[in-house]
Amino acid sequence: MKKAKSVGLIGAGSLTDSPLTRFWWLSERLGPVKSSSYRVASRIANMLRAGHPVKDYAEFESCILILVSVPEENVSQVVSDMLSAGISWRGKAVVLCSTWLDSSELRELSARGASVGSISPIPGFDDQRYLVEGDSLAIRESKRLVEHRERRAVAIQRPLKPFYLAALTCTGSLLFALLRVAFESLQLAGIPPGLSAILLEPQIPRTLRAFLKGGRRAYPEPRELPRQLRVLSAASPELAHYLEQSCRLASRLMRKDHPFDKMKRLG
């Protein structure tokens, strides 16, 4: 069997908790490791127990997959350094390891012929699900690297990652804020925090099951909302305002004539 071409890594920052340490195929395929200095590259290779440090990009010429795992604020400088390296990017997959950034950060490399993409762990799956995004070669090479036994990759094309991130915002930041309103409302009702958690915990999977089963048709319109807002306003105007605005926006979103539904019909 022909040996697979090596993987190159450009790394910086702390990689101790990086998914790279858990990719089974990386130890077999990793070749050149580049960082801000040869000493740092050596430390990364030793930590991964794979690959070998290099001082320049010359050995990356033979790599079909090049991983970039650096702090977000360093990505633009790394891309600039890669563009100045004097090697051909055509036929190479350059993949950014980042939860929030995507292949758009590598667009200048794409213009030079590289197939670009990104890899990010999907929260809540204990290292068993990853999102891979990008061009076809980048997706194919990323899946080869990621998938092993029970670990699977969910693949999406460029430039669709912001839609995925919007889902994380809904189930993260927005849900967190709503839970704060719920907890504080129960505290205003005189229910202690421990009991509040017991009362609220079953509500989230219950709502999720209703949505998955019935979609928008299962949307429960708020009951007795004016009375809730009146009482809550007297105790905490900020919470009342957030609840009122959230309910108003939710009702608009669930309307049958919402623009998103028209877009789906046109599609």
N, C-alpha and C positions, 0 to 999 in steps of 0.2 A: 504494500500500500504506500502511495506517495505521501511523504510527510507534509502536513499542512504548513503553509507559510507562517512565519512567526507574527506574534502580536507585539506592537510597540506600546509603551506607556509614557505619557508625560504627566508627572505627578508633582504635587506640592501640598503643603499643609499636613494635617494629621489624617492618615489613612487607616488608623487602627480599627475604626468601626465601619470602614468603607465596605460596600458589597463586594469590592474586588477581592477582599480576603476570603470570600466564600464561593467564588466562581471556580468550580472544580477543574475546568479545562485550562484555566489561566496558568497554573503551575507547569503544565505541559507545553503550552504554546508561547509563553511570554519570552521575548527576546530583549531588545534594548529598552532601558529605563532612563529617561532624561528628566532632570529637574533643574532647579536654579543653580546647583553646583554638583560636582561629581560626588562630593561627600554626602549630600542629601540624597542623590540618586542611589548611592550605595546603601544608605540606611533604608530606603524604600524597598530595594531588592531583597535585602536581608529580612525585612519585616514580612514581605510576601513569600519569602523562601522560593523565589522564582526570578528569572530574568537576570540581566547583568547591567551595571551602570555604564553609561556612555557620556562623553563630554560634548558631542555635537550630534547632528541629525543624520549623519552619513549612513548609519545602519538602518535607519527607517526607510530607506529606499527599497528594501526587500520585504517590507511589511505590507500585508494586505489590510490589516486592521490596526488602527492607532487609537488608543484610548486616551482621553484627556480628563484627568481627575485633579482639579485644582480648585481653590476657593473662587467663588463667583467673581470677585473683584479682580482676579488675575487672568480671567479668560481672554479678554481682549489683547493683553500683552502677549500671552502664549500664542494666540492666533497670528499676531504680527510677527513673532519670532519664527513661526512655522512658514509663513509666506516668504520670509527672507532666507530660508534654509537652502534654497537652490536645488530642491529635489522635485521630481514629477509627482503630482498628486492624482493624476488620472489613473483610475483603476484601484484607488485606495479608499477604504472606508474610514472616516474620522468620526469617532463617536464620543460625545460629551457625557460624562457621568455626573448627572445633576438632577435633583428632585424638581427644581423649578425652571431651570433654563432648558432651552431646546435647540434644535439644529439651526435656528435662525442666527444664533451666535457664531456659526461657522460658515456663513454665507459667502465670505470672501474665498474660503477654501473651495466651496462649491463652484464658484466662478472659475477656479483654476482646474476644475475637472474632478474634484473629490466627491465621493458619495458620503453625505453627512447625516448624522443622526444623534440620538441621545438615549441613555438608559437611566431609568429611575425605579427604585423599589416602590411598590404600591403599599401604602400604609395599611396595617391591620392584618397582613398575611404572613407574618413571621418568616420573611425571606423566601416565600414560596411563589410570589407573583411579582413580575416586573413589567413595566411599560417600556417598550422600545419604539422609537419614533424616528422617521427619516426616510431616506431613499432606499430603494430595494436592496442594493448591496449592503448598506449599513444595517438594515433590518436583518438580512440573512446572516451576516457575520455576528451581530449582537445575539441573535437567538442561538447560534451555535455555541457562543460563549456562556450564555445564561442558563439554558435549559439542561437540566440534569435530574434524573429520577422524578421527584414530585414537583420540582421547580419548573414553572412555565412562564412564558413571555406573552404579553398581550401587545400586538403590533398595530401601530397606526401610522398613516402617511404624514409627510410634511404638508402644511404647517399646522397640524390639528391638535397639538398638545395643549394649547390654551383652553380648548373645550374640556379636556380632562382636568386641567387645573381648576376650572370653574366648578366642576363637580366636587373637588376637594375643598374648595372655599365654602360651598353650600353645606357639606357635611362636617366642616371644621369650624371656621370662623363664625359663620352665620348661626349654625346650630349651637355653638358655644354661647353666643350672645342670648339666644332664646332660652337656653337652659339657665342662664343667670336670672333672666326675668322670672322663669318658673320657680327657681329656688327661693328668690327673694319674695315672691308672692306667697309662697308657703310659709316663709318665716313671718311675714306680716299677718298670716292667719294663725300664728302661734304654734306652728308645727316645728319641732326641733330639727336641725340639719340631718341627723342620722335617719330619722323617720322620713324626712323629705326625700332622701336618696332612695329609700325603699319604695316609696310611693311613685316616684318618677321613673325609676329604671325600667319597669315593664312597658311604659308608654311608648318608648322609642321603637323597639321591635314591633310593637302592636301597630303603630302608624306605618312602619315600613311594610309590614305584611299587607295592610289594607291597600297601600299604594301599588305594590307589585301585583296584587290580585285585581284591583279595579281601576287603577290609573286615576285620571282626573275625575271619573264618575264617582269615585269613593271619597272625594274631598269632603270633609266634614265642615260645613259652614259654622263659624263661631256662634255659640248660643249665649244669649244674655250679655252680649258684648258691651252695650252702653252702660249697663250697671257695673260691669267689671271696671270699665274705664273711669267711671265716676268715683268709685271707691278708691281705686288705685291712684288716681290723680291727687286725691287728698293726702295720701301717704307718701307717694313718690311720683311727682310729675314726669321725671325723666323716664321711668319704667312705663308709665301710662302712655307717653308719647311714642315710645319705641313699639309697644304692643299695638297701638292704634295704626301706626304707619305700616307695620308688618302685616297686619290683617287686611288693610286696604290694598296693599300691593299683591298679597296672596289672592284676594278675590279677583283682581284684574287679571292675574296670571292664569287663573282657573276658568275664565270665561271661555265659552265655546268659540267666540269670534276673535280670540287672541291672535295677533299677527303670526306667532310661531306655528299655529295650526294651519294658517293659510300657506305658509312656506312649505310645510310638510305635504299639503295637498298639491301644490305646484311641482314639488320635487317628485 
